Amino acid sequence: MHSFFCRFDTAPGGFVRLSRNEEDHLFRTLRARSGDEVELLDGNGGVARARVRPDRALELLELHRVPEPESRLLLCTAVPRRAKFDVLLKQAAELGVREIRLIECERSVARPEGSDRWQTLLQEGCKQSGNPFLPEIFPPVRLGAELDRLRNVGALICFGAVRPGDAVPAGKFREAATYAWLVGPEGGFTPSEEEQMLAAGAVGVNLGPYVLRLETAAVCGLAVLRQRMMEAER
C-alpha cells in the first residue's frame, strides 16, 4: 500500500484531500482509481487507512496514533554539499531521527540552502520506511552552543573517532533518553573541537580504522546508536 503525507484532523468516515504534489503522484503517476486504498501519515504519529473516492477525495477508514517514543535520536551535523545533504535527509528520516540540528564548525565550508525541498525529502524518507514521525530541522548554531544545549537536556553525546577501542559503556544507554550523534565537516573536527566535545561529556565511538566522508559517518553512526538504543530498551 502506498503512503502519502496528509495533515488530517477528522475521524474515520470523514474526508481529506492531499496536497497538490501528493495528489499528482497518486493520480498521475500511480494512476489511482476510485476504491483504491492508501496509507496516510501526518508526521506526528498519526497513521490512517483511506479509500479513494470518485471526486479524488480520500475517505478515512481507520486511524490510530503511534505513541511518541520514550527515547529520541538526534543528528547534529555540519552541512554537506547540496546533493549529499539531499540523500542524507532521506536516510535520517528512514533511521527514525527526530531532530536534525545543523552545526557550524571551524572547518565548515558548505552553507545551508534551506527550502521546501528539505521537507519533501524528509517526507519521502518517512513514507519509504513507514516512520510516522517527521524529523524537524533546526537552523545552524555554533558547535559550542549546541553542546551546551545537549548537555542541559541530559543527552548522551557521541561522535566518530578513528582511535580503536573507543566504546560507549552500556550503562550510558540505559540512563539516557536523548541520543545525539555529532558529525563534523569534510575536514573533520579540529583537535580543539574534540577537546570541547569531550569536556561536554561526549564519547568518541570508533566506526572502523578509516576516515569516513560526512554522509557516510552520519548514517553509520546513526545506525550504531539506533541499535544500541534498541538493545537498551529490551
C-alpha positions as protocol buffer text, in pm:
chain_id: "A"
residue {
  index: 1
  type: MET
  ca { x: 0 y: 0 z: 0 }
}
residue {
  index: 2
  type: HIS
  ca { x: 142 y: 339 z: -100 }
}
residue {
  index: 3
  type: SER
  ca { x: 191 y: 606 z: 169 }
}
residue {
  index: 4
  type: PHE
  ca { x: 119 y: 978 z: 147 }
}
residue {
  index: 5
  type: PHE
  ca { x: 160 y: 1276 z: 377 }
}
residue {
  index: 6
  type: CYS
  ca { x: -158 y: 1449 z: 480 }
}
residue {
  index: 7
  type: ARG
  ca { x: -248 y: 1668 z: 780 }
}
residue {
  index: 8
  type: PHE
  ca { x: -577 y: 1521 z: 896 }
}
residue {
  index: 9
  type: ASP
  ca { x: -789 y: 1609 z: 1198 }
}
residue {
  index: 10
  type: THR
  ca { x: -1104 y: 1421 z: 1108 }
}
residue {
  index: 11
  type: ALA
  ca { x: -1237 y: 1092 z: 1244 }
}
residue {
  index: 12
  type: PRO
  ca { x: -1295 y: 774 z: 1039 }
}
residue {
  index: 13
  type: GLY
  ca { x: -1576 y: 837 z: 794 }
}
residue {
  index: 14
  type: GLY
  ca { x: -1452 y: 1189 z: 724 }
}
residue {
  index: 15
  type: PHE
  ca { x: -1285 y: 1311 z: 407 }
}
residue {
  index: 16
  type: VAL
  ca { x: -946 y: 1473 z: 338 }
}
residue {
  index: 17
  type: ARG
  ca { x: -754 y: 1590 z: 32 }
}
residue {
  index: 18
  type: LEU
  ca { x: -386 y: 1558 z: -47 }
}
residue {
  index: 19
  type: SER
  ca { x: -156 y: 1846 z: -128 }
}
residue {
  index: 20
  type: ARG
  ca { x: -110 y: 1919 z: -497 }
}
residue {
  index: 21
  type: ASN
  ca { x: 221 y: 1732 z: -523 }
}
residue {
  index: 22
  type: GLU
  ca { x: 94 y: 1428 z: -337 }
}
residue {
  index: 23
  type: GLU
  ca { x: -229 y: 1427 z: -537 }
}
residue {
  index: 24
  type: ASP
  ca { x: -37 y: 1444 z: -865 }
}
residue {
  index: 25
  type: HIS
  ca { x: 176 y: 1149 z: -756 }
}
residue {
  index: 26
  type: LEU
  ca { x: -128 y: 944 z: -658 }
}
residue {
  index: 27
  type: PHE
  ca { x: -342 y: 1010 z: -963 }
}
residue {
  index: 28
  type: ARG
  ca { x: -98 y: 1093 z: -1244 }
}
residue {
  index: 29
  type: THR
  ca { x: 200 y: 874 z: -1157 }
}
residue {
  index: 30
  type: LEU
  ca { x: 28 y: 583 z: -983 }
}
residue {
  index: 31
  type: ARG
  ca { x: -299 y: 623 z: -1175 }
}
residue {
  index: 32
  type: ALA
  ca { x: -513 y: 557 z: -869 }
}
residue {
  index: 33
  type: ARG
  ca { x: -881 y: 487 z: -923 }
}
residue {
  index: 34
  type: SER
  ca { x: -1190 y: 514 z: -708 }
}
residue {
  index: 35
  type: GLY
  ca { x: -1191 y: 237 z: -449 }
}
residue {
  index: 36
  type: ASP
  ca { x: -812 y: 210 z: -419 }
}
residue {
  index: 37
  type: GLU
  ca { x: -675 y: 227 z: -67 }
}
residue {
  index: 38
  type: VAL
  ca { x: -373 y: 425 z: 57 }
}
residue {
  index: 39
  type: GLU
  ca { x: -194 y: 490 z: 383 }
}
residue {
  index: 40
  type: LEU
  ca { x: -178 y: 843 z: 522 }
}
residue {
  index: 41
  type: LEU
  ca { x: 87 y: 981 z: 758 }
}
residue {
  index: 42
  type: ASP
  ca { x: 57 y: 1316 z: 934 }
}
residue {
  index: 43
  type: GLY
  ca { x: 415 y: 1333 z: 1063 }
}
residue {
  index: 44
  type: ASN
  ca { x: 306 y: 1345 z: 1428 }
}
residue {
  index: 45
  type: GLY
  ca { x: 240 y: 975 z: 1485 }
}
residue {
  index: 46
  type: GLY
  ca { x: -95 y: 966 z: 1306 }
}
residue {
  index: 47
  type: VAL
  ca { x: -143 y: 675 z: 1063 }
}
residue {
  index: 48
  type: ALA
  ca { x: -463 y: 628 z: 865 }
}
residue {
  index: 49
  type: ARG
  ca { x: -601 y: 396 z: 601 }
}
residue {
  index: 50
  type: ALA
  ca { x: -810 y: 576 z: 339 }
}
residue {
  index: 51
  type: ARG
  ca { x: -1010 y: 493 z: 29 }
}
residue {
  index: 52
  type: VAL
  ca { x: -1007 y: 698 z: -292 }
}
residue {
  index: 53
  type: ARG
  ca { x: -1346 y: 846 z: -378 }
}
residue {
  index: 54
  type: PRO
  ca { x: -1472 y: 937 z: -730 }
}
residue {
  index: 55
  type: ASP
  ca { x: -1405 y: 1311 z: -672 }
}
residue {
  index: 56
  type: ARG
  ca { x: -1042 y: 1236 z: -568 }
}
residue {
  index: 57
  type: ALA
  ca { x: -1121 y: 1298 z: -203 }
}
residue {
  index: 58
  type: LEU
  ca { x: -995 y: 1037 z: 44 }
}
residue {
  index: 59
  type: GLU
  ca { x: -1232 y: 876 z: 292 }
}
residue {
  index: 60
  type: LEU
  ca { x: -1069 y: 780 z: 621 }
}
residue {
  index: 61
  type: LEU
  ca { x: -1140 y: 418 z: 707 }
}
residue {
  index: 62
  type: GLU
  ca { x: -912 y: 363 z: 1006 }
}
residue {
  index: 63
  type: LEU
  ca { x: -700 y: 593 z: 1219 }
}
residue {
  index: 64
  type: HIS
  ca { x: -455 y: 526 z: 1500 }
}
residue {
  index: 65
  type: ARG
  ca { x: -185 y: 716 z: 1684 }
}
residue {
  index: 66
  type: VAL
  ca { x: 163 y: 577 z: 1736 }
}
residue {
  index: 67
  type: PRO
  ca { x: 290 y: 674 z: 2084 }
}
residue {
  index: 68
  type: GLU
  ca { x: 586 y: 911 z: 2091 }
}
residue {
  index: 69
  type: PRO
  ca { x: 899 y: 701 z: 2154 }
}
residue {
  index: 70
  type: GLU
  ca { x: 1048 y: 737 z: 2501 }
}
residue {
  index: 71
  type: SER
  ca { x: 1397 y: 782 z: 2355 }
}
residue {
  index: 72
  type: ARG
  ca { x: 1491 y: 1033 z: 2087 }
}
residue {
  index: 73
  type: LEU
  ca { x: 1766 y: 1011 z: 1825 }
}
residue {
  index: 74
  type: LEU
  ca { x: 1922 y: 1340 z: 1712 }
}
residue {
  index: 75
  type: LEU
  ca { x: 2161 y: 1415 z: 1426 }
}
residue {
  index: 76
  type: CYS
  ca { x: 2382 y: 1719 z: 1484 }
}
residue {
  index: 77
  type: THR
  ca { x: 2577 y: 1772 z: 1166 }
}
residue {
  index: 78
  type: ALA
  ca { x: 2784 y: 2019 z: 973 }
}
residue {
  index: 79
  type: VAL
  ca { x: 2619 y: 2096 z: 641 }
}
residue {
  index: 80
  type: PRO
  ca { x: 2737 y: 1884 z: 347 }
}
residue {
  index: 81
  type: ARG
  ca { x: 2706 y: 1999 z: -9 }
}
residue {
  index: 82
  type: ARG
  ca { x: 2354 y: 2009 z: -151 }
}
residue {
  index: 83
  type: ALA
  ca { x: 2332 y: 1675 z: -335 }
}
residue {
  index: 84
  type: LYS
  ca { x: 2482 y: 1485 z: -42 }
}
residue {
  index: 85
  type: PHE
  ca { x: 2254 y: 1657 z: 207 }
}
residue {
  index: 86
  type: ASP
  ca { x: 1950 y: 1565 z: -2 }
}
residue {
  index: 87
  type: VAL
  ca { x: 2036 y: 1196 z: 32 }
}
residue {
  index: 88
  type: LEU
  ca { x: 2128 y: 1229 z: 399 }
}
residue {
  index: 89
  type: LEU
  ca { x: 1793 y: 1386 z: 486 }
}
residue {
  index: 90
  type: LYS
  ca { x: 1601 y: 1087 z: 349 }
}
residue {
  index: 91
  type: GLN
  ca { x: 1832 y: 841 z: 523 }
}
residue {
  index: 92
  type: ALA
  ca { x: 1797 y: 1024 z: 855 }
}
residue {
  index: 93
  type: ALA
  ca { x: 1418 y: 1000 z: 828 }
}
residue {
  index: 94
  type: GLU
  ca { x: 1444 y: 628 z: 750 }
}
residue {
  index: 95
  type: LEU
  ca { x: 1653 y: 576 z: 1065 }
}
residue {
  index: 96
  type: GLY
  ca { x: 1398 y: 749 z: 1285 }
}
residue {
  index: 97
  type: VAL
  ca { x: 1588 y: 1069 z: 1361 }
}
residue {
  index: 98
  type: ARG
  ca { x: 1360 y: 1312 z: 1547 }
}
residue {
  index: 99
  type: GLU
  ca { x: 1570 y: 1626 z: 1506 }
}
residue {
  index: 100
  type: ILE
  ca { x: 1834 y: 1738 z: 1258 }
}
residue {
  index: 101
  type: ARG
  ca { x: 2035 y: 2017 z: 1416 }
}
residue {
  index: 102
  type: LEU
  ca { x: 2286 y: 2195 z: 1192 }
}
residue {
  index: 103
  type: ILE
  ca { x: 2616 y: 2299 z: 1348 }
}
residue {
  index: 104
  type: GLU
  ca { x: 2887 y: 2542 z: 1240 }
}
residue {
  index: 105
  type: CYS
  ca { x: 3241 y: 2414 z: 1289 }
}
residue {
  index: 106
  type: GLU
  ca { x: 3586 y: 2564 z: 1240 }
}
residue {
  index: 107
  type: ARG
  ca { x: 3632 y: 2378 z: 911 }
}
residue {
  index: 108
  type: SER
  ca { x: 3278 y: 2425 z: 780 }
}
residue {
  index: 109
  type: VAL
  ca { x: 3262 y: 2523 z: 413 }
}
residue {
  index: 110
  type: ALA
  ca { x: 2913 y: 2447 z: 284 }
}
residue {
  index: 111
  type: ARG
  ca { x: 2623 y: 2665 z: 394 }
}
residue {
  index: 112
  type: PRO
  ca { x: 2260 y: 2554 z: 429 }
}
residue {
  index: 113
  type: GLU
  ca { x: 2028 y: 2623 z: 138 }
}
residue {
  index: 114
  type: GLY
  ca { x: 1701 y: 2564 z: 317 }
}
residue {
  index: 115
  type: SER
  ca { x: 1385 y: 2530 z: 113 }
}
residue {
  index: 116
  type: ASP
  ca { x: 1061 y: 2338 z: 91 }
}
residue {
  index: 117
  type: ARG
  ca { x: 1266 y: 2067 z: -80 }
}
residue {
  index: 118
  type: TRP
  ca { x: 1401 y: 1963 z: 260 }
}
residue {
  index: 119
  type: GLN
  ca { x: 1053 y: 1886 z: 389 }
}
residue {
  index: 120
  type: THR
  ca { x: 973 y: 1691 z: 73 }
}
residue {
  index: 121
  type: LEU
  ca { x: 1287 y: 1479 z: 112 }
}
residue {
  index: 122
  type: LEU
  ca { x: 1212 y: 1407 z: 477 }
}
residue {
  index: 123
  type: GLN
  ca { x: 859 y: 1306 z: 386 }
}
residue {
  index: 124
  type: GLU
  ca { x: 992 y: 1071 z: 119 }
}
residue {
  index: 125
  type: GLY
  ca { x: 1215 y: 904 z: 376 }
}
residue {
  index: 126
  type: CYS
  ca { x: 926 y: 864 z: 618 }
}
residue {
  index: 127
  type: LYS
  ca { x: 696 y: 723 z: 351 }
}
residue {
  index: 128
  type: GLN
  ca { x: 956 y: 476 z: 230 }
}
residue {
  index: 129
  type: SER
  ca { x: 1032 y: 347 z: 581 }
}
residue {
  index: 130
  type: GLY
  ca { x: 691 y: 381 z: 744 }
}
residue {
  index: 131
  type: ASN
  ca { x: 831 y: 623 z: 1003 }
}
residue {
  index: 132
  type: PRO
  ca { x: 526 y: 810 z: 1139 }
}
residue {
  index: 133
  type: PHE
  ca { x: 728 y: 1096 z: 1290 }
}
residue {
  index: 134
  type: LEU
  ca { x: 861 y: 1365 z: 1054 }
}
residue {
  index: 135
  type: PRO
  ca { x: 1203 y: 1494 z: 1166 }
}
residue {
  index: 136
  type: GLU
  ca { x: 1240 y: 1864 z: 1243 }
}
residue {
  index: 137
  type: ILE
  ca { x: 1531 y: 2067 z: 1105 }
}
residue {
  index: 138
  type: PHE
  ca { x: 1686 y: 2346 z: 1311 }
}
residue {
  index: 139
  type: PRO
  ca { x: 1896 y: 2637 z: 1177 }
}
residue {
  index: 140
  type: PRO
  ca { x: 2273 y: 2625 z: 1224 }
}
residue {
  index: 141
  type: VAL
  ca { x: 2439 y: 2724 z: 1553 }
}
residue {
  index: 142
  type: ARG
  ca { x: 2798 y: 2714 z: 1667 }
}
residue {
  index: 143
  type: LEU
  ca { x: 2921 y: 2378 z: 1794 }
}
residue {
  index: 144
  type: GLY
  ca { x: 2975 y: 2513 z: 2145 }
}
residue {
  index: 145
  type: ALA
  ca { x: 2618 y: 2639 z: 2171 }
}
residue {
  index: 146
  type: GLU
  ca { x: 2479 y: 2302 z: 2058 }
}
residue {
  index: 147
  type: LEU
  ca { x: 2697 y: 2116 z: 2307 }
}
residue {
  index: 148
  type: ASP
  ca { x: 2566 y: 2338 z: 2587 }
}
residue {
  index: 149
  type: ARG
  ca { x: 2207 y: 2268 z: 2482 }
}
residue {
  index: 150
  type: LEU
  ca { x: 2263 y: 1892 z: 2461 }
}
residue {
  index: 151
  type: ARG
  ca { x: 2431 y: 1882 z: 2799 }
}
residue {
  index: 152
  type: ASN
  ca { x: 2144 y: 2080 z: 2955 }
}
residue {
  index: 153
  type: VAL
  ca { x: 1887 y: 1825 z: 2834 }
}
residue {
  index: 154
  type: GLY
  ca { x: 2096 y: 1533 z: 2955 }
}
residue {
  index: 155
  type: ALA
  ca { x: 2168 y: 1389 z: 2612 }
}
residue {
  index: 156
  type: LEU
  ca { x: 2418 y: 1113 z: 2551 }
}
residue {
  index: 157
  type: ILE
  ca { x: 2654 y: 1288 z: 2306 }
}
residue {
  index: 158
  type: CYS
  ca { x: 2859 y: 1073 z: 2068 }
}
residue {
  index: 159
  type: PHE
  ca { x: 3092 y: 1145 z: 1778 }
}
residue {
  index: 160
  type: GLY
  ca { x: 3302 y: 937 z: 1541 }
}
residue {
  index: 161
  type: ALA
  ca { x: 3660 y: 864 z: 1641 }
}
residue {
  index: 162
  type: VAL
  ca { x: 3925 y: 679 z: 1441 }
}
residue {
  index: 163
  type: ARG
  ca { x: 4109 y: 564 z: 1751 }
}
residue {
  index: 164
  type: PRO
  ca { x: 4049 y: 190 z: 1808 }
}
residue {
  index: 165
  type: GLY
  ca { x: 3888 y: 72 z: 2125 }
}
residue {
  index: 166
  type: ASP
  ca { x: 3656 y: 368 z: 2177 }
}
residue {
  index: 167
  type: ALA
  ca { x: 3320 y: 248 z: 2302 }
}
residue {
  index: 168
  type: VAL
  ca { x: 3020 y: 381 z: 2487 }
}
residue {
  index: 169
  type: PRO
  ca { x: 2958 y: 199 z: 2817 }
}
residue {
  index: 170
  type: ALA
  ca { x: 2627 y: 11 z: 2802 }
}
residue {
  index: 171
  type: GLY
  ca { x: 2513 y: 180 z: 3121 }
}
residue {
  index: 172
  type: LYS
  ca { x: 2511 y: 518 z: 2949 }
}
residue {
  index: 173
  type: PHE
  ca { x: 2250 y: 395 z: 2702 }
}
residue {
  index: 174
  type: ARG
  ca { x: 2025 y: 270 z: 2980 }
}
residue {
  index: 175
  type: GLU
  ca { x: 2045 y: 607 z: 3155 }
}
residue {
  index: 176
  type: ALA
  ca { x: 1982 y: 837 z: 2857 }
}
residue {
  index: 177
  type: ALA
  ca { x: 1656 y: 937 z: 2690 }
}
residue {
  index: 178
  type: THR
  ca { x: 1812 y: 1154 z: 2418 }
}
residue {
  index: 179
  type: TYR
  ca { x: 2094 y: 1032 z: 2195 }
}
residue {
  index: 180
  type: ALA
  ca { x: 2286 y: 1278 z: 1981 }
}
residue {
  index: 181
  type: TRP
  ca { x: 2526 y: 1185 z: 1700 }
}
residue {
  index: 182
  type: LEU
  ca { x: 2767 y: 1466 z: 1608 }
}
residue {
  index: 183
  type: VAL
  ca { x: 2924 y: 1479 z: 1263 }
}
residue {
  index: 184
  type: GLY
  ca { x: 3184 y: 1734 z: 1157 }
}
residue {
  index: 185
  type: PRO
  ca { x: 3251 y: 1887 z: 813 }
}
residue {
  index: 186
  type: GLU
  ca { x: 3452 y: 1722 z: 536 }
}
residue {
  index: 187
  type: GLY
  ca { x: 3776 y: 1828 z: 704 }
}
residue {
  index: 188
  type: GLY
  ca { x: 3663 y: 1674 z: 1031 }
}
residue {
  index: 189
  type: PHE
  ca { x: 3654 y: 1824 z: 1378 }
}
residue {
  index: 190
  type: THR
  ca { x: 3965 y: 2013 z: 1485 }
}
residue {
  index: 191
  type: PRO
  ca { x: 4162 y: 1893 z: 1791 }
}
residue {
  index: 192
  type: SER
  ca { x: 4025 y: 2187 z: 1990 }
}
residue {
  index: 193
  type: GLU
  ca { x: 3669 y: 2091 z: 1892 }
}
residue {
  index: 194
  type: GLU
  ca { x: 3728 y: 1733 z: 2002 }
}
residue {
  index: 195
  type: GLU
  ca { x: 3853 y: 1863 z: 2336 }
}
residue {
  index: 196
  type: GLN
  ca { x: 3543 y: 2081 z: 2358 }
}
residue {
  index: 197
  type: MET
  ca { x: 3317 y: 1782 z: 2294 }
}
residue {
  index: 198
  type: LEU
  ca { x: 3496 y: 1564 z: 2547 }
}
residue {
  index: 199
  type: ALA
  ca { x: 3472 y: 1843 z: 2806 }
}
residue {
  index: 200
  type: ALA
  ca { x: 3096 y: 1847 z: 2743 }
}
residue {
  index: 201
  type: GLY
  ca { x: 3078 y: 1474 z: 2824 }
}
residue {
  index: 202
  type: ALA
  ca { x: 3076 y: 1349 z: 2464 }
}
residue {
  index: 203
  type: VAL
  ca { x: 3205 y: 1000 z: 2390 }
}
residue {
  index: 204
  type: GLY
  ca { x: 3412 y: 906 z: 2087 }
}
residue {
  index: 205
  type: VAL
  ca { x: 3277 y: 598 z: 1907 }
}
residue {
  index: 206
  type: ASN
  ca { x: 3506 y: 406 z: 1676 }
}
residue {
  index: 207
  type: LEU
  ca { x: 3341 y: 320 z: 1340 }
}
residue {
  index: 208
  type: GLY
  ca { x: 3645 y: 148 z: 1193 }
}
residue {
  index: 209
  type: PRO
  ca { x: 4007 y: 226 z: 1107 }
}
residue {
  index: 210
  type: TYR
  ca { x: 3939 y: 461 z: 815 }
}
residue {
  index: 211
  type: VAL
  ca { x: 3831 y: 820 z: 778 }
}
residue {
  index: 212
  type: LEU
  ca { x: 3470 y: 839 z: 656 }
}
residue {
  index: 213
  type: ARG
  ca { x: 3301 y: 1101 z: 446 }
}
residue {
  index: 214
  type: LEU
  ca { x: 3048 y: 1321 z: 625 }
}
residue {
  index: 215
  type: GLU
  ca { x: 2738 y: 1147 z: 491 }
}
residue {
  index: 216
  type: THR
  ca { x: 2887 y: 800 z: 549 }
}
residue {
  index: 217
  type: ALA
  ca { x: 2983 y: 884 z: 907 }
}
residue {
  index: 218
  type: ALA
  ca { x: 2636 y: 1026 z: 969 }
}
residue {
  index: 219
  type: VAL
  ca { x: 2446 y: 717 z: 852 }
}
residue {
  index: 220
  type: CYS
  ca { x: 2685 y: 464 z: 1010 }
}
residue {
  index: 221
  type: GLY
  ca { x: 2683 y: 646 z: 1343 }
}
residue {
  index: 222
  type: LEU
  ca { x: 2306 y: 679 z: 1349 }
}
residue {
  index: 223
  type: ALA
  ca { x: 2268 y: 309 z: 1273 }
}
residue {
  index: 224
  type: VAL
  ca { x: 2506 y: 216 z: 1556 }
}
residue {
  index: 225
  type: LEU
  ca { x: 2323 y: 439 z: 1804 }
}
residue {
  index: 226
  type: ARG
  ca { x: 1984 y: 308 z: 1690 }
}
residue {
  index: 227
  type: GLN
  ca { x: 2099 y: -48 z: 1752 }
}
residue {
  index: 228
  type: ARG
  ca { x: 2236 y: 36 z: 2096 }
}
residue {
  index: 229
  type: MET
  ca { x: 1913 y: 219 z: 2183 }
}
residue {
  index: 230
  type: MET
  ca { x: 1709 y: -87 z: 2088 }
}
residue {
  index: 231
  type: GLU
  ca { x: 1933 y: -310 z: 2299 }
}
residue {
  index: 232
  type: ALA
  ca { x: 1896 y: -80 z: 2599 }
}
residue {
  index: 233
  type: GLU
  ca { x: 1516 y: -92 z: 2571 }
}
residue {
  index: 234
  type: ARG
  ca { x: 1496 y: -473 z: 2591 }
}
